[in-house]
Amino acid sequence: MIRTITFCAVFTRRMVGFANTRNQAGRTSRPTRRGLAKPLLGGMLLAAVAVLASSSSQAVLVTYDGFNYRSIGPFTIDGQPSNGTQASNGWDNVTWGQFFTGGAKSYVVTNGSLADPSGLLYTYSNCVYTTGGSAGRYNTTPANWATPGATYYFSILIKPANTPVTTNYYGLLLLSNGGNTGDGHNLFAGKNGSGLNWGLEYSTNVISGNTTNLSFVDAYSGVPATANQTAFLVVRVDFNFGTPDVFSLYVNPTPGGPEPATPDAVLTNDIGTQNGVEMLTGNGGAAFFDEIRLGATFASVTPTTSATDPNLLTWEPFAYNQGVSAGTLDGQPSDGTQGSNGWDTVTWGQFLGGATSYLIGTGSLADPSGMLVTSGNYVHTAGGFAGRFNVYTGLPGHTNANPTYYSVLIRPDNLGATNSIAYLQIFGQPNGNDLLAGKLTGSTFWGLQSGTNLGQAFSTVQAVSNQTTFLVVRGNYVQGGPSTFRLYVNPTPGAPEPATADATVSFNIQTQNGVAFNTQNGAAASYDEIRVGTNYADVTPAVAVIANPFVITSIQLLGGTNAVISFTTTSTNVYSVEANSDLVTGTWTTVSSGILGTGGIVQSTNAVPPGALMRFYRARHP
């Protein structure tokens, strides 16, 4: 087995810090850069980055709700959270609209995600809609994407909302930080104000006194922008030093597939330094935007699962929303947090109206192992009912649903009396013919119950206040007879399905088509991460974990191109360290071998060979 960690040592040229603080006039036919540039720090930089490869294969996740609903705030992205929708996704503490003259107020949060033409792209929560305006933000990881020799990828979903005309524009603007002249050098990807096809546009703003001189260079794909048809755009930027940067556009590439051999459009020019993005729409254009990603690889910005790619540096899925009753589940979006995640058009609370008692809390619950993939927020109640249906209906008659798996996180915040309840309810038809999984009446142990005859089966795991429990239910459905349901309590995410269930019940559920939370009789509880899938792995996704990590503790230049790399590791493996100056066409060469995994020093006498702008290091053991 090969375990590989890649270390990147990046040497950047010395850059003089600057800030473009001059006002720039707006344009009428094509986009211009808005706002103020952020200063860059000069100096020689040598960085080490550990890249952990992740492997995931969710098979058929048909329904998911991670409660990624923003409980307070406006319905626009103006002022939306400073760190995006992931705490460490690379955005700085500048919110949407803070540096862009308030234009983010025109970008309205809309329920549901856009879907790329293939339907394969992983999407998350909501999208935004605008009839014209600009909204931008910066990130700090890295502070400047335009490191000479680096390659980055940007991706976005855009759906024109009206019939395109030549002068309409909508797209993603890659903001320069003043370029080589101190004025704007930007790259626009989308439908510009001079054509009808998706393409690229390089623009420069040369400011002299009160005069702004604009110039543009365009490159178009063969794919026209079409009303109500979402386009998936991926831009590859090869930042160069001494030669022009290269911008390559892929229109509707296949998520999960290799990078296309031939771009749909190409431009070459110098963007200077760059560390921000902006959504820009105008001249009568109206459009939906979704899923802005920035990554170091093509795969990182074209994901097909929810697993976090280590090369995904920045992600913005616009997971902001609020329901009918602010701060509760009531009225939350009819299609869940993914546009095609299996929920029907019935919102939380539309069925029996109890969702007003489920308050949205900040952050996610965690399973006991800490390994379950979680996202967004959780919900809490001091007593009440909240349910919704999914389109994965008609069980057990559904031909592709045997078995079906359900998972949920439940934390009893107050157990209450013995007859208290806090469980996930899986609806059966006719009414009352349900399966209950959780804390049941008459016991303090996690278990299962058939709703009609109150047949109960309990595990040996006790429900404890303020301790989150991870429950997985497997349903084997039988048409016209008793179906069998197995409960697994706190199984390990990412591991195989346990051979033995913690509790089992069998009864005729007849037809099953929905889920609910039910908390009563003095209990209080929190819930998170409902998943429904046709495979055990679908509902137990695990975060990527690297055993016995090899950790770079320091990299020190000795002078010239020589360097010393210090490391620690908890393993006793024997490592070798290899180097490569070109991950695309280069080969790995051994720097040092026979290294005992107890911590030590690796000296590279040619850390960055003459003429190379960066070098990658990896440690591996058989």
C-alpha positions as CSV (number, residue, x, y, z in Angstrom):
1,M,0.0,0.0,0.0
2,I,1.3,3.4,-0.9
3,R,0.6,6.4,1.3
4,T,1.6,9.6,-0.3
5,I,1.7,13.1,1.0
6,T,2.8,15.9,-1.3
7,F,4.7,18.9,-0.1
8,C,4.9,22.0,-2.2
9,A,7.8,24.4,-1.8
10,V,6.9,27.6,-3.6
11,F,9.5,30.4,-4.2
12,T,8.0,33.7,-5.4
13,R,9.7,36.6,-6.9
14,R,10.0,39.7,-4.7
15,M,7.0,41.9,-5.3
16,V,6.6,45.5,-4.2
17,G,3.5,46.0,-2.1
18,F,1.0,48.4,-3.6
19,A,-2.7,49.4,-3.4
20,N,-4.7,50.9,-6.2
21,T,-6.9,53.5,-4.4
22,R,-8.0,55.5,-7.4
23,N,-11.7,55.5,-8.4
24,Q,-12.5,53.7,-11.6
25,A,-15.4,54.7,-13.8
26,G,-18.1,52.2,-14.6
27,R,-18.7,50.9,-18.0
28,T,-21.9,50.5,-20.0
29,S,-21.3,47.6,-22.3
30,R,-18.8,45.3,-20.6
31,P,-17.7,44.6,-17.0
32,T,-15.2,46.7,-15.1
33,R,-13.4,46.1,-11.9
34,R,-15.1,47.6,-8.9
35,G,-13.8,48.4,-5.4
36,L,-10.3,48.8,-4.0
37,A,-7.3,46.5,-4.4
38,K,-5.8,44.9,-1.4
39,P,-2.0,45.3,-0.8
40,L,0.3,42.4,-1.2
41,L,3.3,41.7,1.0
42,G,6.7,41.5,-0.6
43,G,9.5,39.2,0.2
44,M,10.8,35.7,-0.5
45,L,8.4,33.0,0.5
46,L,9.0,29.3,1.0
47,A,5.9,27.3,2.0
48,A,5.1,23.7,2.7
49,V,1.6,22.4,2.2
50,A,0.5,18.8,3.0
51,V,-2.0,17.5,0.5
52,L,-4.1,14.5,1.7
53,A,-5.7,12.4,-1.0
54,S,-9.3,11.6,-0.4
55,S,-11.3,8.6,-1.7
56,S,-15.0,8.5,-1.6
57,S,-17.8,6.7,-3.4
58,Q,-21.3,7.6,-2.3
59,A,-23.3,5.2,-4.4
60,V,-27.0,6.4,-4.4
61,L,-27.6,9.0,-1.9
62,V,-31.2,9.8,-2.7
63,T,-32.1,12.2,0.1
64,Y,-30.0,14.4,2.3
65,D,-30.7,17.3,4.7
66,G,-27.8,18.8,6.7
67,F,-29.9,21.8,7.8
68,N,-27.8,24.3,6.0
69,Y,-30.2,27.1,6.5
70,R,-29.1,30.5,7.7
71,S,-31.4,31.4,10.6
72,I,-30.9,35.2,10.6
73,G,-30.1,37.9,8.1
74,P,-31.4,39.3,4.9
75,F,-32.4,37.4,1.8
76,T,-29.5,38.8,-0.2
77,I,-25.8,37.9,0.1
78,D,-24.9,41.4,1.2
79,G,-22.9,41.1,4.4
80,Q,-23.1,37.3,4.4
81,P,-20.6,35.4,6.6
82,S,-17.0,36.5,6.5
83,N,-15.8,32.9,6.2
84,G,-18.2,31.7,3.6
85,T,-20.1,28.5,4.3
86,Q,-17.1,26.5,5.5
87,A,-15.0,27.8,8.5
88,S,-11.7,27.2,6.7
89,N,-12.6,27.5,3.0
90,G,-10.1,30.3,2.3
91,W,-12.3,33.4,2.4
92,D,-11.0,36.3,4.4
93,N,-13.1,38.4,6.8
94,V,-14.5,40.6,4.1
95,T,-18.1,39.8,3.5
96,W,-20.0,40.0,0.2
97,G,-20.6,43.6,-0.6
98,Q,-18.3,45.1,1.9
99,F,-15.7,46.4,-0.6
100,F,-17.9,46.5,-3.7
101,T,-20.2,49.6,-3.2
102,G,-23.1,47.5,-1.8
103,G,-23.8,45.7,-5.1
104,A,-24.4,42.5,-3.3
105,K,-27.8,43.7,-2.3
106,S,-28.9,42.9,-5.8
107,Y,-28.0,39.2,-5.4
108,V,-31.0,37.5,-3.9
109,V,-30.8,34.1,-2.2
110,T,-33.0,31.5,-3.9
111,N,-34.0,28.1,-2.7
112,G,-32.3,25.2,-4.3
113,S,-29.1,24.7,-6.3
114,L,-28.5,24.9,-10.0
115,A,-27.5,21.7,-11.7
116,D,-24.9,21.4,-14.4
117,P,-26.0,19.9,-17.8
118,S,-24.7,16.5,-16.9
119,G,-26.4,16.4,-13.5
120,L,-23.2,15.0,-12.0
121,L,-21.8,18.1,-10.2
122,Y,-22.0,18.1,-6.4
123,T,-24.1,21.1,-5.4
124,Y,-25.2,22.3,-2.1
125,S,-28.1,24.3,-0.7
126,N,-29.1,27.5,-2.6
127,C,-28.2,29.8,-5.5
128,V,-28.4,33.5,-6.0
129,Y,-30.4,35.5,-8.6
130,T,-29.8,39.0,-9.9
131,T,-31.3,41.4,-12.5
132,G,-28.0,43.4,-12.6
133,G,-25.2,44.3,-10.2
134,S,-21.8,43.4,-8.9
135,A,-20.9,41.4,-5.8
136,G,-17.3,40.4,-4.9
137,R,-15.1,39.2,-2.2
138,Y,-11.4,38.4,-1.5
139,N,-9.7,35.4,0.0
140,T,-6.5,35.0,2.0
141,T,-5.4,31.5,1.3
142,P,-3.3,32.2,-0.6
143,A,-3.1,36.0,-0.4
144,N,-2.2,36.1,-4.1
145,W,-3.3,33.4,-6.5
146,A,-1.0,34.6,-9.2
147,T,2.2,33.0,-7.9
148,P,4.5,32.7,-11.0
149,G,4.5,29.1,-12.1
150,A,1.2,28.2,-10.3
151,T,-1.9,26.8,-11.9
152,Y,-5.4,27.4,-10.4
153,Y,-8.9,26.5,-11.5
154,F,-12.1,28.5,-11.0
155,S,-15.5,27.1,-11.6
156,I,-19.1,28.5,-11.5
157,L,-22.6,27.6,-12.6
158,I,-24.5,30.4,-14.4
159,K,-28.1,30.2,-15.7
160,P,-29.4,33.1,-17.9
161,A,-32.9,34.0,-16.7
162,N,-34.0,35.8,-19.9
163,T,-33.2,35.5,-23.6
164,P,-29.7,36.7,-24.2
165,V,-29.0,39.7,-26.4
166,T,-25.6,40.8,-27.5
167,T,-25.2,43.6,-24.9
168,N,-26.2,41.5,-21.9
169,Y,-23.4,40.3,-19.7
170,Y,-23.2,38.0,-16.7
171,G,-20.2,36.1,-15.5
172,L,-17.3,35.7,-13.0
173,L,-14.6,38.3,-12.9
174,L,-11.2,37.4,-11.6
175,L,-9.9,40.6,-10.0
176,S,-6.4,41.7,-10.5
177,N,-4.7,43.8,-7.8
178,G,-3.6,46.5,-10.1
179,G,-1.6,44.5,-12.6
180,N,1.8,45.7,-13.7
181,T,0.8,49.3,-14.1
182,G,-1.2,49.9,-11.0
183,D,-4.5,49.9,-13.0
184,G,-7.0,47.1,-13.5
185,H,-6.2,44.0,-15.4
186,N,-9.1,41.5,-15.1
187,L,-10.3,38.3,-16.6
188,F,-14.1,37.8,-17.2
189,A,-15.5,34.4,-17.8
190,G,-19.1,34.2,-18.9
191,K,-21.3,35.9,-21.5
192,N,-19.8,39.3,-22.1
193,G,-21.4,42.4,-23.6
194,S,-20.1,41.8,-27.1
195,G,-21.2,38.3,-28.1
196,L,-23.8,35.6,-27.6
197,N,-21.5,32.7,-26.7
198,W,-19.8,31.8,-23.5
199,G,-16.3,33.0,-23.5
200,L,-13.4,34.9,-22.0
201,E,-12.6,38.6,-21.9
202,Y,-9.4,40.2,-20.8
203,S,-9.8,43.9,-19.9
204,T,-7.5,46.7,-18.9
205,N,-8.4,50.0,-17.3
206,V,-5.7,52.7,-17.8
207,I,-6.5,55.7,-15.6
208,S,-5.1,59.1,-16.4
209,G,-6.5,61.9,-14.3
210,N,-10.3,61.8,-14.6
211,T,-10.1,59.7,-17.8
212,T,-10.5,55.9,-17.9
213,N,-9.4,54.1,-21.1
214,L,-10.8,50.7,-21.5
215,S,-9.5,48.0,-23.8
216,F,-10.8,44.4,-24.3
217,V,-9.6,41.2,-25.8
218,D,-12.3,38.4,-26.3
219,A,-12.2,34.7,-27.0
220,Y,-15.4,32.8,-27.6
221,S,-16.4,29.1,-27.3
222,G,-18.8,27.5,-29.7
223,V,-21.5,27.2,-27.0
224,P,-24.2,29.9,-27.0
225,A,-25.7,31.2,-23.8
226,T,-29.3,30.1,-23.6
227,A,-32.2,31.3,-21.5
228,N,-33.0,28.9,-18.5
229,Q,-30.1,26.6,-19.4
230,T,-27.4,26.3,-16.8
231,A,-23.8,26.4,-18.0
232,F,-20.9,24.9,-16.1
233,L,-17.8,27.0,-16.6
234,V,-14.3,26.1,-15.5
235,V,-11.4,28.4,-16.0
236,R,-7.8,27.3,-15.8
237,V,-5.2,30.0,-15.2
238,D,-1.5,29.3,-15.7
239,F,0.3,32.2,-14.0
240,N,3.6,32.9,-15.6
241,F,6.6,35.1,-15.0
242,G,8.2,36.9,-17.9
243,T,5.6,35.6,-20.3
244,P,1.8,36.2,-20.5
245,D,-0.5,34.3,-18.3
246,V,-2.7,31.7,-20.0
247,F,-6.5,31.5,-19.5
248,S,-8.3,28.4,-20.7
249,L,-12.1,28.0,-20.6
250,Y,-13.9,24.7,-20.5
251,V,-17.7,24.9,-21.1
252,N,-19.8,22.1,-19.5
253,P,-16.9,19.6,-18.8
254,T,-17.9,16.4,-17.2
255,P,-17.6,16.4,-13.4
256,G,-15.5,13.6,-12.1
257,G,-13.8,13.2,-15.5
258,P,-10.3,14.2,-16.6
259,E,-9.5,17.7,-17.7
260,P,-10.4,18.1,-21.4
261,A,-7.5,17.9,-23.8
262,T,-8.7,21.0,-25.7
263,P,-10.2,24.1,-24.1
264,D,-13.3,25.8,-25.6
265,A,-11.6,29.2,-25.5
266,V,-8.1,30.5,-24.8
267,L,-6.6,33.9,-24.0
268,T,-3.1,34.9,-23.1
269,N,-2.3,38.1,-21.3
270,D,-0.9,39.4,-18.0
271,I,-3.3,39.7,-15.1
272,G,-0.6,40.9,-12.7
273,T,-1.4,39.9,-9.1
274,Q,-4.8,38.5,-8.3
275,N,-6.8,37.6,-5.1
276,G,-10.5,38.2,-5.6
277,V,-13.6,37.3,-7.5
278,E,-16.7,39.1,-8.5
279,M,-20.1,38.2,-10.0
280,L,-21.0,40.8,-12.5
281,T,-24.3,41.3,-14.4
282,G,-25.7,44.2,-16.4
283,N,-27.2,45.8,-19.5
284,G,-30.5,44.0,-19.1
285,G,-29.0,40.7,-18.3
286,A,-30.6,38.6,-15.5
287,A,-29.0,35.4,-14.2
288,F,-28.7,32.8,-11.5
289,F,-25.2,32.0,-10.1
290,D,-24.1,29.0,-7.9
291,E,-21.1,27.0,-6.7
292,I,-18.1,29.2,-7.0
293,R,-15.0,27.1,-6.4
294,L,-11.3,27.8,-6.5
295,G,-8.8,24.9,-6.4
296,A,-5.4,23.7,-7.3
297,T,-6.6,20.9,-9.6
298,F,-9.3,20.4,-12.2
299,A,-10.8,17.6,-10.0
300,S,-11.1,19.9,-7.0
301,V,-13.5,22.3,-8.8
302,T,-15.5,19.5,-10.6
303,P,-16.5,17.3,-7.7
304,T,-19.2,14.6,-7.9
305,T,-19.5,13.9,-4.2
306,S,-19.5,15.9,-1.0
307,A,-16.1,14.8,0.1
308,T,-13.7,17.7,0.5
309,D,-10.9,17.6,-2.0
310,P,-7.6,18.7,-0.4
311,N,-6.9,20.9,-3.3
312,L,-10.2,22.8,-3.0
313,L,-9.1,26.1,-1.5
314,T,-12.2,28.2,-1.7
315,W,-15.9,27.3,-2.1
316,E,-19.1,29.4,-2.0
317,P,-22.4,27.4,-2.5
318,F,-24.6,30.3,-1.1
319,A,-26.0,28.1,1.7
320,Y,-27.9,31.0,3.2
321,N,-31.6,31.0,3.9
322,Q,-34.3,31.5,6.4
323,G,-37.9,30.1,6.5
324,V,-41.3,31.5,7.3
325,S,-40.5,31.8,11.0
326,A,-37.0,33.2,11.2
327,G,-34.6,30.8,13.0
328,T,-36.8,27.7,12.7
329,L,-37.3,24.8,10.3
330,D,-40.8,26.1,9.5
331,G,-41.1,26.7,5.8
332,Q,-37.6,25.8,5.0
333,P,-36.9,25.0,1.3
334,S,-39.1,22.6,-0.5
335,D,-36.3,20.8,-2.2
336,G,-34.0,20.5,0.8
337,T,-30.4,21.7,0.6
338,Q,-29.7,20.2,-2.8
339,G,-31.8,20.9,-5.9
340,S,-32.0,17.2,-6.7
341,N,-31.6,15.5,-3.4
342,G,-34.9,13.7,-3.3
343,W,-37.2,16.0,-1.3
344,D,-40.5,16.8,-2.8
345,T,-42.3,20.2,-2.7
346,V,-43.5,19.8,0.9
347,T,-41.5,22.0,3.2
348,W,-40.6,21.4,6.8
349,G,-43.7,22.4,8.8
350,Q,-46.2,22.2,5.9
351,F,-47.2,18.8,7.3
352,L,-48.9,19.3,10.7
353,G,-47.1,22.7,11.1
354,G,-44.9,21.7,14.1
355,A,-41.6,22.8,12.6
356,T,-41.9,26.2,14.4
357,S,-40.6,24.5,17.5
358,Y,-37.4,23.4,15.9
359,L,-34.8,26.1,16.2
360,I,-31.7,26.3,14.0
361,G,-28.5,26.2,15.9
362,T,-25.1,27.2,14.6
363,G,-22.7,24.5,13.5
364,S,-23.1,20.7,13.2
365,L,-23.4,17.9,15.6
366,A,-20.6,15.3,15.6
367,D,-20.9,11.6,15.9
368,P,-19.0,9.9,18.7
369,S,-16.1,8.9,16.4
370,G,-15.8,12.4,15.0
371,M,-15.4,10.9,11.6
372,L,-18.9,11.5,10.0
373,V,-19.0,14.1,7.2
374,T,-21.2,16.9,8.5
375,S,-22.2,20.3,7.1
376,G,-24.1,23.4,7.9
377,N,-26.2,23.6,11.1
378,Y,-28.4,21.5,13.4
379,V,-31.9,21.9,14.8
380,H,-33.0,21.9,18.5
381,T,-36.4,21.5,20.1
382,A,-37.8,21.4,23.6
383,G,-40.7,19.4,22.3
384,G,-42.6,19.2,19.0
385,F,-43.0,17.5,15.7
386,A,-41.5,18.3,12.2
387,G,-41.9,16.2,9.1
388,R,-41.5,16.2,5.4
389,F,-41.9,13.8,2.5
390,N,-39.4,12.8,-0.1
391,V,-39.9,11.7,-3.7
392,Y,-38.3,8.4,-2.9
393,T,-41.8,7.0,-2.3
394,G,-43.8,3.9,-2.6
395,L,-41.7,1.5,-0.5
396,P,-41.7,-1.4,-0.5
397,G,-42.9,-1.4,-4.1
398,H,-40.0,0.6,-5.3
399,T,-37.9,-1.7,-7.4
400,N,-34.5,-0.2,-6.6
401,A,-35.0,0.3,-2.9
402,N,-34.2,-3.0,-1.2
403,P,-32.6,-2.5,1.2
404,T,-32.9,1.2,2.0
405,Y,-30.7,2.9,4.7
406,Y,-31.6,5.9,6.9
407,S,-29.2,7.8,9.2
408,V,-29.5,10.6,11.7
409,L,-27.6,12.3,14.6
410,I,-29.6,12.7,17.8
411,R,-28.5,14.4,21.0
412,P,-30.8,14.3,24.0
413,D,-30.5,17.7,25.6
414,N,-32.9,16.7,28.4
415,L,-34.0,13.1,28.7
416,G,-37.1,13.9,30.8
417,A,-39.2,11.1,32.2
418,T,-39.0,7.5,31.2
419,N,-41.9,8.0,28.9
420,S,-40.2,10.8,27.0
421,I,-39.5,10.4,23.3
422,A,-36.9,11.8,20.9
423,Y,-36.8,9.8,17.6
424,L,-36.7,9.7,13.9
425,Q,-40.1,8.7,12.5
426,I,-40.2,6.9,9.2
427,F,-43.7,7.3,7.9
428,G,-45.8,4.3,7.0
429,Q,-49.2,4.3,5.2
430,P,-51.9,4.2,6.3
431,N,-51.3,6.7,9.1
432,G,-49.8,5.4,12.3
433,N,-48.1,2.5,10.5
434,D,-44.7,4.0,11.2
435,L,-41.2,2.9,12.2
436,L,-39.6,4.8,15.1
437,A,-35.8,5.0,15.7
438,G,-34.3,6.7,18.7
439,K,-35.2,7.3,22.4
440,L,-38.6,5.5,22.9
441,T,-41.2,5.6,25.6
442,G,-40.6,3.2,28.5
443,S,-36.8,2.9,28.1
444,T,-33.6,4.9,28.3
445,F,-31.9,2.7,25.7
446,W,-31.8,3.5,21.9
447,G,-34.1,1.3,20.0
448,L,-36.7,0.6,17.3
449,Q,-40.5,0.5,17.5
450,S,-43.3,-0.4,15.1
451,G,-46.0,2.3,15.3
452,T,-49.1,0.1,14.9
453,N,-48.5,-2.7,17.5
454,L,-45.9,-0.9,19.6
455,G,-43.5,-3.8,19.1
456,Q,-40.2,-2.6,20.5
457,A,-36.6,-3.7,20.4
458,F,-33.7,-2.0,22.3
459,S,-30.0,-1.9,22.0
460,T,-27.6,-2.1,24.9
461,V,-26.5,1.6,24.3
462,Q,-28.1,4.0,26.8
463,A,-29.3,7.5,25.8
464,V,-27.3,10.0,27.8
465,S,-28.1,13.7,28.1
466,N,-25.8,16.0,26.0
467,Q,-24.2,13.0,24.2
468,T,-24.8,12.8,20.5
469,T,-25.7,9.3,19.0
470,F,-25.3,8.2,15.4
471,L,-28.2,6.0,14.3
472,V,-28.4,4.0,11.1
473,V,-31.5,2.0,10.1
474,R,-31.5,-0.6,7.4
475,G,-34.9,-1.5,6.0
476,N,-35.5,-4.7,4.0
477,Y,-38.9,-4.3,2.5
478,V,-41.3,-7.2,1.7
479,Q,-44.3,-6.6,-0.6
480,G,-47.5,-7.6,1.2
481,G,-45.7,-9.0,4.3
482,P,-43.5,-8.0,7.2
483,S,-40.5,-5.9,6.4
484,T,-37.4,-6.1,8.6
485,F,-35.6,-3.1,10.1
486,R,-32.2,-3.3,11.7
487,L,-30.7,-0.6,13.9
488,Y,-27.0,0.2,14.2
489,V,-26.0,2.5,17.1
490,N,-22.8,4.5,16.7
491,P,-21.3,2.6,13.8
492,T,-18.0,3.8,12.4
493,P,-18.4,6.0,9.4
494,G,-16.4,4.8,6.4
495,A,-16.3,1.2,7.8
496,P,-18.2,-1.8,6.4
497,E,-21.8,-2.4,7.6
498,P,-21.7,-4.2,11.0
499,A,-22.4,-7.9,10.8
500,T,-24.8,-7.8,13.7
501,A,-27.6,-5.2,14.4
502,D,-28.1,-3.6,17.8
503,A,-31.8,-4.0,17.5
504,T,-34.3,-5.5,15.0
505,V,-38.0,-5.3,14.5
506,S,-40.3,-6.8,11.7
507,F,-43.7,-5.6,10.7
508,N,-45.8,-4.7,7.7
509,I,-45.1,-1.0,7.1
510,Q,-47.1,-1.3,3.9
511,T,-46.1,2.0,2.1
512,Q,-43.3,4.3,3.3
513,N,-42.7,7.8,2.0
514,G,-41.5,10.4,4.5
515,V,-39.6,11.1,7.7
516,A,-40.1,13.3,10.8
517,F,-38.7,14.3,14.1
518,N,-40.8,13.7,17.2
519,T,-39.8,15.0,20.7
520,Q,-42.4,14.8,23.5
521,N,-43.1,14.3,27.2
522,G,-40.6,16.6,28.7
523,A,-37.7,15.7,26.4
524,A,-35.5,18.2,24.6
525,A,-33.3,17.1,21.8
526,S,-31.1,18.2,18.8
527,Y,-31.0,16.6,15.4
528,D,-28.7,16.7,12.4
529,E,-27.7,15.1,9.1
530,I,-30.7,13.1,7.8
531,R,-29.6,10.8,5.0
532,V,-31.5,8.2,2.9
533,G,-29.7,6.0,0.5
534,T,-29.7,2.6,-1.2
535,N,-26.2,1.7,0.1
536,Y,-24.8,1.6,3.7
537,A,-21.9,3.8,2.5
538,D,-24.3,6.4,1.3
539,V,-25.5,7.3,4.8
540,T,-22.2,6.8,6.6
541,P,-19.7,9.1,4.7
542,A,-16.4,9.5,6.5
543,V,-13.9,12.4,6.5
544,A,-10.6,11.6,5.0
545,V,-8.1,10.4,7.6
546,I,-4.4,9.8,7.1
547,A,-3.0,7.3,9.5
548,N,0.5,7.9,11.0
549,P,0.8,11.4,9.5
550,F,4.1,12.7,8.2
551,V,4.2,16.3,9.2
552,I,6.6,19.0,7.9
553,T,7.6,21.1,10.9
554,S,9.9,23.5,9.1
555,I,11.7,24.3,5.8
556,Q,14.8,26.4,6.1
557,L,16.8,27.9,3.2
558,L,20.6,27.4,3.7
559,G,21.5,29.8,0.9
560,G,21.2,29.6,-2.8
561,T,18.9,26.7,-3.7
562,N,19.7,24.5,-0.7
563,A,17.2,23.7,2.0
564,V,16.7,21.6,5.1
565,I,13.3,20.0,5.7
566,S,12.5,18.9,9.3
567,F,9.6,16.6,10.0
568,T,7.8,14.5,12.7
569,T,5.7,11.4,12.4
570,T,3.9,9.0,14.8
571,S,4.7,6.0,12.8
572,T,7.7,3.6,12.7
573,N,7.6,3.2,9.0
574,V,10.7,3.8,6.8
575,Y,10.1,6.7,4.5
576,S,11.7,8.0,1.3
577,V,11.4,11.7,0.2
578,E,11.0,12.5,-3.5
579,A,11.0,15.8,-5.4
580,N,9.4,17.0,-8.6
581,S,9.4,20.4,-10.3
582,D,6.5,19.7,-12.7
583,L,3.5,17.7,-11.6
584,V,2.2,17.4,-15.1
585,T,5.2,16.2,-17.2
586,G,7.9,15.9,-14.6
587,T,9.2,12.8,-12.8
588,W,9.8,12.2,-9.1
589,T,13.4,11.8,-8.1
590,T,14.6,10.5,-4.7
591,V,16.0,13.2,-2.4
592,S,16.6,10.9,0.6
593,S,15.7,7.3,1.5
594,G,15.8,4.9,4.4
595,I,14.4,7.6,6.8
596,L,13.1,6.1,10.1
597,G,9.7,7.4,11.0
598,T,10.6,8.9,14.3
599,G,11.2,12.4,13.2
600,G,14.3,13.8,11.6
601,I,15.8,16.0,9.0
602,V,16.0,15.7,5.2
603,Q,18.5,18.0,3.4
604,S,17.9,18.9,-0.2
605,T,21.0,20.2,-1.8
606,N,19.1,21.5,-4.8
607,A,15.7,22.4,-3.3
608,V,14.7,24.5,-6.3
609,P,16.9,23.9,-9.4
610,P,18.0,26.8,-11.5
611,G,15.2,28.1,-13.7
612,A,12.5,26.3,-11.7
613,L,9.8,28.4,-9.9
614,M,8.6,25.7,-7.5
615,R,9.3,22.3,-6.4
616,F,7.0,19.6,-4.9
617,Y,8.1,17.1,-2.2
618,R,6.4,13.9,-1.2
619,A,7.0,11.4,1.5
620,R,6.0,7.8,1.1
621,H,6.4,4.4,2.4
622,P,5.4,1.0,1.0
